[in-house]
Amino acid sequence: MSARTSHVFHRNARLQPPIAVKGDGCYIVDADGKRYLDGSGGAAVSCLGHSHPKVIEAIKRQLDAIPYGHTGAFSNEPMEKLATHLAQAAPGGLDKVYFVSGGSEAVEAALKMARQFYIEIGQPSRHKIIARRQSYHGNTLGALAVGGNAARRAQFQPMLMEATHIAPCFSYREKRVDETEEEYGRRAADELETAIQQAGPETVAAFICEPVVGATAGAVPPAPGYLKRIREICDRHGVLLIFDEVMCGMGRTGHMFACDEDGVAPDLMTVAKGLGAGYQPIGAVLVDTRIFEAIRDGSGFFQHGHTYMGHPAACAAGLAVQEVIRDDNLLENVNRQGAALRRALEARFGNNANVGDIRGRGLFMAIELVADRSTKETFDPARQLHAVIKREAMERGLIVYPMGGTIDGRHGDHVLVAPPFIVDQSHITELVEKLGDAVDAALAA
Ligand code: PMP
């Protein structure tokens, strides 16, 4: 089928992608029978691969029982159970769960919840959101407004609500040579304090960031101590802290939540991709008790909602996915295979003059490509190196998630690698071999 004969409005309006017809563990098979190793879980989504029988069975069972009931009138069993599971796993006081259908919806809900919280507790002047330049929080207008992904924002700028963007925490590009990692982390976090003071603390509702940056820069972990200091600054000024763990959460980094590794709990946390692992569309906001109680004891009603929130089949999928992760001890495999992936990437790309950085946590890793390793100069964006790598990888039967540089034009093309939690050593070997060949071919093109 060509792009001309298809009636689907594909993202890339000029291309007809291959049609995926079958999932087989970590592989996707297309209509021509070609097999692709899913080296990025789509966009860090498919953490159980593409054919997990327990998840598929749980969805079928739920559809047989009841496929849909409006949450304005009913709760449902998988939603109740999944909320309990998440609340028990979550750090700090995140004890309530608000279900939605994806990452952008989760971010929208978190922003509005922060705003309503302040109205409920008698601080209606707090409405401003501070975020970071190197971030992606979704494509709906509110999420896009707080996101810092310049390319995705550009055309829609006049339609976006105001948000302040501070610097990211990005050691490879921003740390000075005379600073330790900790000193750099402190300097980066202190930008938040300055921004809050400039905005007027009594007007700021929340600060949002991805603990480990995903789509915009490729698996960038925070400097040691950075998130702790961010937490302190938010507390000092009564600003809510939102962690967007849509991509880095739900076990992807080797901890159930990425922020667990940093020992910091937010007031609101968004999750999505790994929650349902792609078996159904689902996202959620994990909410601190204090925020829930302010709304319950205040107006009693969160002024927000979507038709498909808490969808029974989606919650059944999410519950089954999370039970498999727990019962099969998959976080242990994320840590083991994550270490193997790091070693393999370092062996294959460590001496490559065009690979400036290899970074990440768990099964959430990236390489950043540079024209010159000593100056960290990026490739000319017109070359679209990331797109060429993606094409070369697809040709070799490998799916990865490459992106162009987007932080003020100051970071290079990168390739995000985020395979399913069920990978074994043979998958890691195949992934890195094919990625190496694809990168070599793209650089030679
Ligand atoms: N937040 C983050 C951190 C994300 O990575 C994404 C998706 N890449 C989103 C929000 C938006 O999620 P969705 O595409 O499900 O709306």
Residues whose N, C-alpha, C, O or C-beta is under 5 A from the ligand:
A	BS01	PMP	G102 G103 S104 E105 Y136 H137 G138 E210 G214 A215 D244 V246 M247 A272
